[in-house]
Amino acid sequence: MKRIGGLALVFMLIGCSDRTPPEPVSQNIRPAKLMTVTSQVDGVKHQFTARLEALQSIDLSFEIGGPLHEMLVREGESIKTGSMIASLDPTEFQLAVQEAKVQLKLAVQDLTRKRQVLAENGIAKSAVEDAQSNYELQRVRLNKAKERLSDTRIYAPFGAYVSRRYFDTFVNVTPGAPIVKLHDLTQLQVIMNIPENLVATAGADEIFRAWVEFSFAPGRQFEMSYYENRGEAESLAQTYEVSFVMDKPEGLNLLPGMTASATIEMKKTNDASILLPSSSLVPTPDNKLAVWIFDPATQLVSRRVIESGAPTQAGVPVTGGLQTGEQIVVAGSSQLQEGMQVRPL
């Protein structure tokens, strides 16, 4: 009897335990990661690799030719406005000035003498007029000789950085031959290549903020402002050169040719306030882009074609086809089909 009672107790305990197996999950239900579409508050950020250029660069040259007598600047040197840069041998031009002075003196003496003779009616009036013309001519020649003498020296037209020196002293230079290259580094151009679709759809008035960063100055951002668009596309990449301007910061020796990372934050517009991760996009047979829309009521997905803008670091901007509050699949979309039931992760 004790044995029978023990067996009965065991059966009772087994009956009380939950031995019901879990319901099998349909193999047609796919797991998928979802995202609720929201409107972006911040602007769309675009990042580009940029290079620096001087806002103003010139090649200085002499207007006259001759032996280079002095070269007073060095490459890599910063000079002040009005600093003398180089000079030619002035000997020939000094002699020309002295000769012009003598000729002018003779013309003055001749004009004075003939005026006195004319006053005594001893000479024709035309002779005095000829002497007057010769005097004016010699005065012009003297001014020209002095100007050519002053042209034997060239000066810095602005505070500049000397990037290149083309000649050394004692070289015979010709008129117009570049002597030095100067850069005005009080402001710098930040030049970058921007895709044609961004140039076509966004204007300078839509820029919310723009800044540049350098690898040798981590953690520092330098503000810049729009300057100009060069207007002609690069033939292979179909990009446009767009330049911004920044003030030269103190403590950094920024020079033309240096590279930087430029960020442009564009203002949001009503039709481009949604950003999607690239993983949520699926191609369609007609080469368009679509997303999978999740219906919480039926847990089914449907494909919807969207309109998108140029991809950015923050995501792909959507200009049409989506509304805020809708749920889309952002992971596992490649395994989905129209009308398939999914299980949110």
C-alpha positions, 0 to 999 in steps of 0.5 A: 500500500505504501508503494502504491501511495508513493506512485500516486504522489509521483503522478500527481506531481508530474500532472501539476508541472507545466509540460506544454511545449512552446508553440512553434514559430513560423519560419516565414516570420523574419526578424527585423530591426525597426526605426521610427521616422522622425524629423531632424532638428539639426542641419545636414552636415557635409564633410569634404577634404579641403586645401588652403590657398592665399586670398591674394597671391602675386608675382612681383616683377620689375618694369625695366630690365638690368642686373639684379643688384640686391635681393633683400628677402628670403623664402618663408619670410614674412614682410611688412607693407612697404618693405623693399624686396629687390633692386637693380643696378641703378648706375645707368638710370642715375646717369640718365637722370643727370643727363636729363637735368642738364638738358632741362637746364640748357632748355631753360637758359635757351628759353630765357634768352630768347624771351629777352631777345623777343622783348627787344623785337630781335627775334621771331615769336615762333623761335620762342615758342620752339624754345618753350616746347623744347623746355616742356619736352626736357621736363617730361624726359627728366620726369621719365628718367626719375621714374625709371630710376625709382623702378629699379626698386620694388616694394611689398604692396601689402604685408606678405609671406614670401613663398618663392624667390625666382632669382639671386643677385647679379642676374640680368633680369628682363622687364616683367620677369617674376622676381618673387611670389607673395601671399597675403595670409591675413585671410585664407581661402578654403577650397573644396570639390563639391558634387554637382547635385549639391551645387544644383540643389543648395545655395549659399544662403542655405548654409547654417554654419561652416568650419574647418579642422586640422589634424595638427590642431585637434579639438579646434574648429575654425569658422569660415564663410562662403566666398565664391564658386569657380563655376566650371566642373572638373571634367572627370569627377564632375565636381565644382570648386567652391571656396570659403574664407577664414581669418588666419588664426593666431598660434598656427602657421597656416600656409597655402597647400595645407589640407584640412577637413571642412564641414558645411552644415546646411539649413533644414527645409521642410522637404528634406528633414528626414535622415535615414541610415543607408542600411534601410535603403533597397534598390528597385528594378527600375534603379530607384530607392525604396524602404520597407514600411512596417505596419504595427497592426498587421506586422506586415511590410510593404515596399515604398519608393522614396525620393532622396538627396545626396548622402551625407555623413549623418545619413541619406536625406529623404525629400519625399515618400515618407512621413514622420511617425512611420516605422521602417526596417533598418536591418535585415531588409535584404531578406524581406518580400512584399507582404511578409510578416516580420518580428521586431527586434 
